[in-house]
Every structure is written in structure tokens, then in C-alpha cells.
Amino acid sequence: MPDPGLVVVGASLAGVRAAEAARRAGYAGTVTVVDADPDEPYDRPPLSKKFLLNAEMASPPAILRAEAAARSDIELRLGLRATGLDPQARLLHLDGSSVPYHRLVIATGCGARRLDVPGAELPGVHYLRDLRDAHGLRSSLADAERVVVVGGGFIGMEVASTLLELGKQVTLVEVAPALLGVLGPDLSRWVEEAFRERGGILHLHAGVAAIDGADRVQGVTLSDGRQLAADLVVVGVGAVPHVNWLAGSGIELDNGIVCTSRLETNLPHVYAAGDVARWHSQRLGRHHRVEHWSNAVMQGIAAGTNASGCAEPVDFDEIPYFWSDFLGVRVQVAGHLTLWDGHDVAIEDADGAVHRYAASGRIVAIAARDAQRNFAKQRRLVGSLVEAI
């Protein structure tokens, strides 16, 4: 009986890197990548920046072209949504068909968390997670002058910054008392001031009670009753792992797919990688999930290598790293910003600033506003002992 091969669910960055890693490890069976998106696998960070700015850009850079997949003997099956998993029969169920597998990597990523208020389904309310979302938002911007962005996280900041660059009147609504407060008061204050200096209107500690309008968006009502005029609303209030299709499969789920440090799930020969994976970090001594580009790359490589069965298994315990470009600067972070209980400014000069974050006598994160050379040096200190800061 022929080997049903290795199947990767999700042509995400993690999924593509997993398929490529399995081949590099020497896996000789069939390798198939399945995804609901009909487009060739593409890089997503540009969607909130360059793609919105450039009306001539048809799509962001590809991460795996069809010809490159063919050279690596990787089959792309696009436009097919995963609907279920039968681990006993080792079958992946798709829309109208099933695919057998011997080994499986799940890299389905996350979807946008939806805003649950009256009017949230009105035309003119946009989310930004994939290329279809980006096309819809970009085409709607032509007729919009006043845009309300709900959610002041990194994606919300990138979108708001891009809209200001396009000359839109941008109002940013954030439920927390500070913008990007996880960065600490100094960086947070800088972001708020820079946003306002560029013409942005900021409402902090403000929830959304309703999206107003009859046939389409006309405004936003805040939880304290204030009303904001809007031609368009962009929502960025977090992400939810794509795991609903796994209901009844027996796979362990808890804010994502629970897996070991080797990215193995509780089901035999089934692995997870990328935004959807909640893996056990030996460094932290607990499970956690990370939604970063670099994590998806490295975790995909680890999952593909381990799933191949052709190489010595590797434990994944990389220090998280990400960057975000907005308001004319690059913010970079290495480590775990959710863990700190004290911070200081390590370096501040004409090139920018580098901040240190510590907990229990160790540096748990480094963040920088520009200062790319100094950041590269300082990020090596994550995990090292430090005097109280």
C-alpha cells in the first residue's frame, strides 16, 4: 500500500516552511499543502502597510511559487477548506473530499476576532487578516475620508499609520488606558504623542457600544455615549486560532492546539506550528502561544523536521522576536513583554531608544524604537541576570 505521505494543513508561513523542512530532512514520501485560500502562499505583514499604500500592487510577495513547489515535489491544493480530522482512519476531511495522511502538520493560523456589538456586520466594517480582506479595505478607502480604527495593538497601529499616510482623518479607539501599554510608559507615551502629532485622534480607555448606520457605516458609538462620525471602520481587536474544524477529533485544544516542546500533539504523528500552536516552552516551564512572523518561520521548520521522521527530533524553544513599522519608525521586540515587572531605558541617543524589561532578576524582553544596531547587541541579553530595574 502506498505511503499516504505528509500533509500540511495551512499554506501559512509556518505551513510552507514545514513542508520545505520535511523535504530538506530527507522525507521521500508525498508532501501536500492544503489551504482554503485560493491564492499562492503569500507574506502577510505587507497587507497593513505597502499593499494598502500601493493601489497597483496586485498581491504581496509570495512565500512559495507554484514552480518552486514543483521543484521541491510539494503539491499545493489551494481553495480547499479543512472541515474535520479522523485520527483513527488518518483522514483529513475537506470540502467534498478527504485526504489520507501518514503524518500531519497543522498550521492553520488565526482569524480575526469579531466585534460583537450592534451594527458590526454593516457594510463598511473591515477586518484585515488575508489578501481578500486587504483588497476589500483598499477598494473601500477610495470613497472614505473619516476612518475609525478599533483596537490599538500593533496591527491597529500599522493600519492607522498607513491611513494617516494616505491622508485620511483617522480616529483610533483603544479600550486600554494606554496605547501599546505592554511596552511600558515611556514607549507608550512616545507612540501616543507621535500619533497625535501626525494628525491622529485618540480615544483611550474607550469601548465600542455600537456601529451606527442604516445601510452602511455612518459612525461609532462609544461605551460612554460619545459618537464618532465614520465612513469606514477597521477592527483590529485580536485573533482567534483556527481550530473549530477540529471539534470531535480528540486533539487537545486550549487557546490553540496544545503540543509538546517538539510540537507534537496528543494525536499520533500530528504536529502543530505557527500562530495556532500552544507549545510547552522549557525556558518558561509552561505552555504558551505566539503570533509572530519569525516564530512561524522557525516553528514551521522545527515541526516539519520532526514530522518527517528523518532527522533527530528537535525541541523548539526560540526566544520570540517581532517588529512593527508605524509612524515612521520600527519597533522591535525580543522576549516576553507580558512577563515584566520592572523596566528601564538602557540606551537613548539620536538613533532611537532601547528598553529593558525584567522579572525575578532576569531580563525577559528587550524593545527598541529604531536603534537597530543597539537593539541587535542588547537582544542577546534576554535571559541574563540583571540588578533590580
Secondary structure by P-SEA (a helix, b strand, c coil): cccccbbbccccaaaaaaaaaaaaaccccbbbbbcccccccccccccccccccccccccccccccaaaaaaacccccccccccccccccbbbbcccccccccbbbbccccccccccccccccccccccccaaaaaaaaaacccccbbbbccccaaaaaaaaaaaaaccbbbbbbccccccccccaaaaaaaaaaaaaabbbbbccbbbccccccccccccccccbbbbbbcbbbbcccccccccccccccccccccccccccccccccccccccccccccccccccccccccaaaaaaaaaaaaaaaaccccbbbbbcccccccccccbbbbbccccccccccccccccccbbbbbbbccccccccccccaaaaaaaaaaacccccccc
